[in-house]
Amino acid sequence: MSVAVEDGFYQSLKVFDALQYSNWFGSPQNDAVSYRVDRTLLQQWRDGGLAGVHVTVTLWDDARTCVDRVTRWYRAFQESADLIQICLAGADLERAKRASRTAVLLGFQNTSPFEDDIGLVEVFYRLGIRVAQLTYNIQNFVGSSCYEIVDGGLTRFGRAVVNEMNRLGMLIDLSHVGEKTSLDAIEHSSRPVAVTHANPLSFARHPRNKSETLLRAVARSGGVVGCSPYPPLMGRLDVTLEEWCQMVADLAAVIGAEHVGIGTDTSLGWTDADLLAMNVARWSRSENWGSNLPGQTGWCEPVAWYRSSNDFPTLCRGLRKVGLDEKEVAGILGHNWQRLLTTILG
Amino acid sequence: MSVAVEDGFYQSLKVFDALQYSNWFGSPQNDAVSYRVDRTLLQQWRDGGLAGVHVTVTLWDDARTCVDRVTRWYRAFQESADLIQICLAGADLERAKRASRTAVLLGFQNTSPFEDDIGLVEVFYRLGIRVAQLTYNIQNFVGSSCYEIVDGGLTRFGRAVVNEMNRLGMLIDLSHVGEKTSLDAIEHSSRPVAVTHANPLSFARHPRNKSETLLRAVARSGGVVGCSPYPPLMGRLDVTLEEWCQMVADLAAVIGAEHVGIGTDTSLGWTDADLLAMNVARWSRSENWGSNLPGQTGWCEPVAWYRSSNDFPTLCRGLRKVGLDEKEVAGILGHNWQRLLTTILG
């Protein structure tokens, strides 16, 4: 356990990371893997003092494949019950923290598992999925991604999906979603929405980052925006801890600290080929590196001040240094997410 | 055989219907069907003197289900070789006619079988699929339907699909596709495209019908537009044979008779519940009757002058009566489609 975790203030928090997608179950290139969870990655959550983490179950897959991906987590919850438990309600963060475990919120970075079948939303809700990003990196049945040529907005099927997610209590994530589709979704949704992992466009011009209009709309819905130290989303590779924390503080000043959180986009254990596969999937025959900076192929080195969940105490120190008070920092590090999850999941 | 089929001119033609979707293999509601083809429907093609027909293999299904649907046709080609054969090239119309059979062109009314996987285009090409409509009635990975709230145009994946269809020799069908997506596809395609079953918007204001801009663009690509006697696409239920034939002649005057054909949208053997299932599929929980006229639920009665393929000779007579010459009528009844299929399929 790092020195900072011994800090009494940090220890009192229910820290929540709103997005991680590490190679917990072995490379998709490796058919021979046993799909046993990599416990060293779970141990990092414990070492970093995380009460909860939102994990990506899929980027692209259809319903059948996602059922398989969910069952890998069921096995992990059973075999690694000393380190993790499933997160089905906001109160699970509290329970996990008391048990020195990390509550794992299962989410999709795509609505592809719902295919074109409205009945599949409830199927995956019952299987434990509590978050779905409306689109990953291409147009789908629900709406347009932030990379699409034209953002046509939320489709008719998309409206049905939003209604169904509202009814069931599944959090709508807009991180990779196009601006018009996002604004349509916010307008159509009767419940708060989230951006689990993106930064303000004013900090770094990147298709994945969000305009002030959108950030304000998410806050107005009662939602939370998760800021990310993922290098491409910071626009350059040499952003300092202080600069990043100042970005978080600036966002808090614009939309209210109670609407700001952290979603690191931590992605450990993947090869460069995995990254290419994540972005090209099966939809293109051209190279596509997704959120990478222009000319950048393969993973870029993480910044020195955030390499894994172990470094959350460093983020805490940084946020306090830029002048955010203890209540604001507690909210940003996890309590805002806990409030939102309690609202949505009950 | 009807009297008109004994007409020497009609008998000399290679008649082609560019769209039929009848209940050849039993209702989707009936899990107990043996998926044996209904020979009475194939016999109508022979009685009507059809050299070829483009049949819809699917409206909505994914890859796995469509493989099953294709194999039903394989079985039919084997067991009903006296009546039908597969159509894989333009010359198959000639061959089929000589053998007194009907050449069956297998097509999709959706790109849903390609899912988000560009490799599946060639898979289905190799399985014998030679036509794909870019969208059915909702937004998909490729583009927007004519019913979508916003038509965002051809997506990035859509461009890849068009390229791949061009490379392989698969005909692009724009019948249910939105106007912007259609115009984008025509611009992006290096090969002629088709509208297999729709009428001019100037004849009947209906979301499924086509603007003069689009009709001219299809013709400019070298493609063909299939006019339909399907009542909803004629805008009212009492359109006469003469009015419909005049519509065809008027279209020929605008875009050239060599770019006009027939695509009847013949749909026999379905229940009203089947029609609802075709339109709602799994994407909505609201009633949706697709192309039906406002307030119309269930199938509407066909017009008296076109009830099934048996009535093609009646269409021939009607087209000659409105002043189209023999060459124009021969083109419209099938030779224009044959030319296009020869261009695309080789």
Interface residues (C-beta under 8 A of the other chain):
Chain A: W60 D62 S112 E115 D116 D117 I118 G119 I138 Q139 N140 F141 S144 Y147 E148 I149 V150 D151 G152 G153 L154 T155 R156 F157 G158 A160 A281 R282 W283 S284 R285
Chain B: W60 D62 S112 E115 D116 D117 I118 G119 I138 Q139 N140 F141 S144 Y147 E148 I149 V150 D151 G152 G153 L154 T155 R156 F157 G158 A160 A281 R282 W283 S284 R285
